[in-house]
Amino acid sequence: MVSYLRGVGEAETAIWDFNGTVIDDVELVVRSVNVQLTKRGLPRLTVGRYRDVFCFPVHDYYRRIGLDPAAEAMADLFAEFHDEYAPGLAECSLHQGVSEVLDALADRGIRQFILSAMEERLLRSAVARLGIEARFDAVYGLAHRQADSKVERGRELLADFGIRPETAILIGDTDHDAEVADALGVRVVLVGAGHQSAARLRATGRPVYASIARFAAILAR
């Protein structure tokens, strides 16, 4: 773990996931999806249950909780979700420790980016509201609201900014972030305070920290 952190400090680029990593939006997501479940007479999720079942691709997660993408169009399910989710984003704050890690990496001259499966206009609006847009060289989201893989956008990010994969690290909160890191050829650090439980993240075999604050404390040593 120490050697891995030494590698973080020696990186030239940090690529941040947004939802569940930078912003603490898990309770909002659970509240929003529970509206969908209640409408259909399906069991509601607790935060713990959600973190145990959430996955990419999202249509697999929907099936796990009883929503049926075969019976209802995914576009309609996502639109319904976002009707609840988007207005609530204004209530969400940065995860504790994010500012400290942003500052620590910036002090080391590390360029920082956001790579998210969130629709890009909504993402940019959220980043601006949090007052952190100046901390990032660029913010990359998706062109739609279906939250599918961000691998292609990641490849565009690397190409657009001449990022050498071997000099970059991705900071995320799901096993999909580990998959994205593999596809891009970058290292990954996972944080167990977001959309998946720490136990699920540890199954990837990657470094897992209980929180961004914990990662910040270790990084500062």
N, C-alpha and C positions, 0 to 999 in steps of 0.2 A: 504493500500500500504506500509506504513512504517513497519508494522508487517511482511509483506511478505518479504521485503528487509532484515529485521532482520533475517528471516529464511535463506535467501541467504548467509548472512555472517556466519551463523552457519552451513552451509552445509559442507560436507566433500569432495564432488565431484561436478564439473561443467562439463556438457556435451554440447559442442558447435555444433550447425549446422554450415555448412561452407558457402555454396552459399547464398549470400544475407545477411548473418549474420557476418561472419568473413571477407569475401571478397566482394567487391562492384562490382558485375558482371551483374547487371540488364540491363544496356545499351548494353552490349555485347550480352546478351541473346536475347534482342529485335532485335538487328541488325542481329543476326544469323537467327532467325525465320523469319524475314522479307525477307531474301533471299529465303527461302522456299515458302513463300506466293507469292512473286513476280513471281517466276517460274510458279506458277499455276494460275496466274491472279487473286489472292485473295487480299482483302483489307489489307494494311499494318497496323501494330500495332503501336500506340504511347506507351511510357512508362506507362502513366496513364491507358490506356486501358488494357495493359498487366497485370498490377498489380491488375486490377479489375477482370480479367478472369482466371488468372493462378490458377491451382489447382492440387491436386493429387486425383486419379491416372492421370498420364500425358495424357493418351489417351482421357480422358474426356476433358481436356484442349484443346487438338488438335481438337476435334470435335467442341468446342466452337469457334475456330478461322477459321474453314472451312476445315481443313485437315481431311481426312477420313481414320482412321485406318482400316476400313472394306475394303476399296479399295486399300490401300497401306500397305505393311507390316510395323509394328511398328519398326522392326529392321532396315529397310531401311530408315524410317523417322528419326530415331535417328542417324544413320550413317551420313546421309546428314546434319543434324543439327551439329553434332560434327566436321564435316569437316570445318565448318565455325567457330564454337565456340572455339575449342581447341587451334588453333593458336593465338587467341585473348586473351587468359588468361594471357599472359605475360604483357598485357597492364593494367590489373586490379590490384588495390591496396587494402590494408586493409581499412575497414570502419573506419572513424574517431572515436576514443575512444576505439577501440579494444585493443590496447596495454595497455592503462590505466586500463581496466577491467582485462586483463590477469595479470598485475602486482598486482592489488589490491587483486585479489583472491589468487594469489601465496603467497603474503605477509601474508595471513591468513592461509596458510598451506593447501589450497584446491587443491586437485588433479584435473587436467584438461584433457579432451579428446575431440576429434572431432568425430562426428557421422554424416555421410553425405550420401545422395543418389547419389553422384557422383561416377563414376567408380574409384576404389581404386588406381590404378596406376597413373591415371591423378590427383587424389586428392593429393597423396603424392608428386607428382612433383610440384603441385601448392603451397602446404604448404612449401616445401623446398625453392622454389623460393622466397617466401615472408619472409624467414628467421625466421620462428616462430616454426619450428618443435621441437626445444628443450624445448619449453614451454608446450608441451603436453606429457602425459605419453604414449598415443597411438593414432593412427589415423585409424578410421574404415570407409571404404567406401563399395561399392557394387562390385560384381564380374563382372558386366556388365554395359552397358551404357544406360539402359532403365529407370533409375530414378524412380523405383517403391518404395514401402514402405520400410523404413529402420527399421521397428520394430524388425525383426528377428536379424539383425545385432546389434541392441541395446540390445537385450536379451543376445547375445553372449558377448558383451562388459561387461555387468553387471556380467555375470558368470565368464568371464576370469579374471577380476580384483577384484572379491569379493566385488562388490559395493552394498551396501544396498540401495534399492530404496528410502527409507524414508530419507536418508541422501544426496540425489543427487538432482540437479536442471539442467534442460535443457534450453539452451538459443537459441531461434530460431526466424524465420521470417515468418512462415506460419501457417495456421490452422492445417496442417499436423503435425507440430512439437507439437502442443497441443495434437493431437491424439496419437502421438508416446509417449509423456509423460504419457498420461493416460494408454496406454498399458503397459508401463514399471513401472508404479506406482511412478513416480517422479514428482516433481514440474516443472513448466515451466514459463519462462519469455519471452515475445514476443516483437520484435522490428519492428516498422512500417516503416523502411527505406529500406526494402528488396523487396522480390518478391510478396508480397501482401500488399494491402493498410491497413493503420491503422484501418479504419472503418471495414474492413472484420475481422481483428484480434480481435477487441473489441467484435465482435459477439460471440467469444469463451468464454467470461466472464473472461479471464485471464488478468493479469497485462500486459499492453502494453505501451512501451516507444517509443517516437518519433524517437529515434536513439540510437545507442550504446553509443555515446558521452553523451546523456542525461542520460542514465542508469549509465554511469561511474560517472557523476557529482553527482547524487543522492546517489550512492553507497559510494562515498567518504565522505559524510556528517558525 
